[in-house]
């Protein structure tokens, strides 16, 4: 846990992890052990179409690591993949996307669109599973960056060997089109943006060799989510579950590819004479008194975005930016062409 500039308590972990209960290659206990070894403070599991691990009583604290278990739903065409956490059950397989999103919302579950931006055609046996029906309402978030999807989108028959042995080198960041869609959705309501590791540790054949793509340890040393709580995480499981899911719903998080640098000490806040808020926060504009601050552990190309448009972009490790207009503000940090850190939005309203 780390204290942040706005007074919140920050916890580091991963979202979207599979086990042998679906198409992962290790048991939950084995994966958790790897997560603890790599310093994760929370892990959100989501096997396909089952809650077996949760029903077996495997949610809880493993040392200092909180393990929570949801599942990944999809429609009959294997599209519209949807991460559901805190749902009371697995919904029927024949439901449409609109129906299982609505069912989750009615039950108070946390719902996140999984790899909605997938586009790939080079490997016929591994088609894309995108989100197609954007008329659906009731979800809480979007997986803006999916580690496994990005790797597979760049895969071709000719580069398999290089990609298999250096999987993290292919990672760039969320696409412009999904970031634009996310900014657009946030104009009307809060929609949290997350990074998902989508960890399976798949074995694949590369000529005579069998190579494990993205071993769990490699996944956990790449994309991470940093969640801010208003108070320390409770050791009571029910309370801790509520705390973590509430923070995600409220967009109190940022995510990073730690392959390009430690992101633990990233700071992004906005303050006026009355309040200081971080990602997911809201405050009103005060003339000459409302300022955004950004601090990164080392210099990067910092891109400050308002309502989907860049308003400041410079290589630095610190921004102090005085606001003159209300809007939705977020920040990106890039190392060359590689995405490093991405915040959620701060909402700045009209003058009070």
Buried (B, 14 or more C-beta within 10 A) or exposed (E): EEEBEBEBBBBBBBBBBBBBBBEBBBBBEBBBBBBBEBBBBBBBBBBBEEBBBBEEEBBEBBEBBBBBBBBBBBBEEEBBBBBBBBBEEBBEEEBEBBBBBBBBBEBEBBBBBBBBBBEBEEEEEEEBBBBEEEEBEBBBBBBBBBBBBBBBBBBEEEEBEEBBEEBBEBBBBBBEEBBEBBBEBBEEEBBBBBBBBBBBBBEBEBEEEEBBBBBBBBBBBBBBBBBBBEEEBBEEBEEBBEBBBEBBBBBBBBBBBBBBBEBBEBBBBBBBEEBBBBBBBBBBBBEEEBBBBBBBBEEBBBBBBBBBEEBBBEEBEEBEBEBEEBBBBBBBBBBEEBBBBBBBBBBBEEEE
